[in-house]
Amino acid sequence: MSAFPTGIESGFAAARQIADAVLLEGYVLYPYRASAAKNRLRWQFGVLVPPEYTAQGGEHSHQRTECLVEPRGGDRLAVELRFLRVQRRTVERATATGGFEPVGRLELADRVFVEWDEGVEERIELLLPVDELAGDGVLRPFRLPGVGETELLRENDAAVGRLVRRREQVDGLLRLTAEELPGPYRAQRLTVVVENTSTWTPARHARREEALPRSLVSAHLLLGLEHGCFLSVTDPPEWARPAVERCRNEHTWPVLAGPDRGRRVVLSSPIILEDHPQVAPESLGTLYDATEIDEILALRTAALTDQEKREARGTDERAGAVIDLADSMPPEVLERLHGAVRGLREITGCPPEAEQPWWDPGNDPEVDPERDRVLVDGHSVGAGSRVLLRPGRRRTDAQDLFLHGRTAVVEAVLHDVDGSVHLAVTVDGDPGADLWRAQGRFRYFQPDEVTPLGEAPPPADGAVRTEGP
C-alpha cells in the first residue's frame, strides 16, 4: 500500500497505466513461447547492470533525470523507482524415490514448463521535503536480498515436479538534488540519479545472462509534487527554455504524465515518449509486443495450435494471460481493434499555395535529367554515358554491393532538394533492362561510386530512355 499523500497517489495511479507499458514492453514476444528465437534475447530497455560489468557488456549502470520544477512553500517530492528484478526459474521432475531431478522440459496436460527468466516488479518509494534536496541533497541506498523459493507441480493429485526460483541480491542508490535557478520564477533544477551499486564481480567474458539477475531491468521513475508543478522538457515556456537546454538526461527521458494534462507528475522513461502519453482506449490488455498491431497479435495468437498454447501457458503467467485474452475476445471487441477515427474536421477548400507542390521538377527549367551532366574524375557524365559500378562501403543495400565491377549505362542525372546528385543507371546484361527503362525504374548511384567508360551507342531499336518518376 502506497504511503504517498492522496493527491500524489491519485496522479501516480493515472500515470501507472503508461508506466506499466514501459515496465513490460518486450517482456515476452509473440508467439509467447520461451522456445521462440525472438524470446531468447530479452530485456532491451532501461537495464542498469552492476558497475563492474559495464566495461564488458557495453551497458550502463545508472540513469540520470534532470527537469525543472516550481515547488511551493513546504512542498514535498514523491519518488517511485520501478523496475523488474529477474527471477531465474528452473524445472525439476519428480523421481520414483520421492526426490526431484533437473530437466529441460516438463509436460503437463495443460502446459509445458521450461527454464525461463521471470520478471518480478519492484518499487522503491521516497517522500521528501523539497527543502532537503538543496546543497548535497539526499542519498538513499537500498538493498533487495537474494530469495529462493519452490512451487510444487501436481497432476491427478500426484506431485509430478516443481519449479525452483531464485532472485539474486541487488543493491542500488537514489541520489537527489535540487538547485535554485536565477530569475523571478523561483524554478529549480531537479536531478535524480539511479545507480546499480551491486558488488558482483563478473568473470572474464561473462555472458549478459549472468549479469541480468543482478540488474535493474526496465528501470524508470515516477516523480510527483504535492503542491507545485513540473515544466515540460519537450516543450517548455520560453523563459525556461535556456535552463531546460542545460538539463542533462542520461539513458532516460522525462515527460509530463499527470491526469487531465496536469503538471504534477513526471514519468522518466528509458523509452522516449511525448508529454501526456496515453494507452489507446481500444486496448483490452497487455500484449507486451508493441512492435506489432494489437489486432494482428490477437488474431495470430488465437490461431496458435493447442500445443503452442500449452507451451505459452507454461512459459509465464503473463504469457498465459495473453493466450486466454485472445481466446476469449468476442468478435465485436476484436472489431474495435481494426481502427478508430480520433477526430474529424471540415475541409472547405485549400489555400492557393497548397494547389501546387512547393517544387515541381517537371516545371523547373533549371532541371533536365535527360540532358544534365555531372563531372566525374574529369569526365562529363550524363544520359548515355557508360560507367563501371563500384558501390561505396557506406551503402547498406546488399543488392548494390552485388553489382560491384559490373558496367552500366546512365539514363538520367538527378538532383535532390539537399543538393546531392544521383545517377540513374541500367546494368549491362540485365535481361529486364528494357522493361525497367520503359517503366522508368532504375538503380541509383552517386558520382563517387562510378568510373566513367565513355559514351554508349544509341539503342538499336530506337527506344527512348526516359527519367524515372
Salt bridges, closest charged atoms under 4 A:
GLU9 OE2 - ARG16 NH1 2.74
ASP20 OD1 - ARG82 NH2 2.54
GLU59 OE1 - ARG208 NE 2.78
GLU66 OE2 - ARG64 NH2 2.74
GLU80 OE1 - ARG16 NH2 2.85
GLU80 OE2 - ARG82 NE 3.32
GLU80 OE1 - ARG123 NH1 3.84
GLU92 OE1 - ARG162 NE 2.61
GLU101 OE2 - ARG93 NH2 2.73
GLU107 OE2 - ARG105 NE 3.14
GLU107 OE1 - ARG310 NH2 3.44
ASP110 OD2 - ARG111 NH2 3.28
ASP117 OD2 - ARG88 NH2 2.79
GLU118 OE2 - ARG89 NH1 3.48
GLU118 OE1 - ARG165 NE 2.74
GLU121 OE2 - ARG82 NH2 3.19
GLU121 OE2 - ARG123 NE 3.02
GLU122 OE2 - ARG85 NH1 3.31
GLU151 OE1 - ARG165 NH1 2.79
GLU168 OE2 - ARG166 NE 3.88
ASP171 OD1 - ARG143 NE 2.70
GLU179 OE1 - ARG189 NH1 2.95
GLU195 OE2 - ARG175 NH2 2.70
GLU209 OE1 - ARG207 NH1 3.74
GLU210 OE2 - ARG207 NE 3.92
GLU226 OE1 - ARG76 NE 2.84
ASP235 OD1 - ARG241 NH2 3.93
GLU238 OE2 - ARG241 NH2 3.23
GLU250 OE1 - HIS62 NE2 2.66
GLU250 OE2 - ARG248 NH1 2.40
GLU282 OE1 - ARG342 NH2 2.94
GLU295 OE2 - HIS338 ND1 2.98
GLU308 OE2 - ARG33 NH1 3.46
GLU311 OE1 - ARG33 NE 3.38
GLU311 OE2 - ARG105 NH2 3.51
ASP324 OD1 - ARG313 NH2 2.87
ASP327 OD1 - LYS309 NZ 2.86
ASP327 OD2 - ARG313 NH2 3.52
ASP368 OD2 - ARG371 NH1 3.02
ASP372 OD2 - HIS415 NE2 3.86
ASP400 OD2 - ARG395 NH2 2.45
GLU411 OE2 - ARG437 NE 3.17
GLU411 OE1 - ARG465 NE 3.00
ASP416 OD2 - HIS422 NE2 2.92
ASP428 OD2 - ARG386 NH2 2.91
ASP434 OD1 - ARG437 NH1 2.86
ASP448 OD1 - ARG394 NH2 3.31
GLU449 OE1 - ARG395 NH1 2.83
GLU455 OE2 - ARG373 NH2 3.09
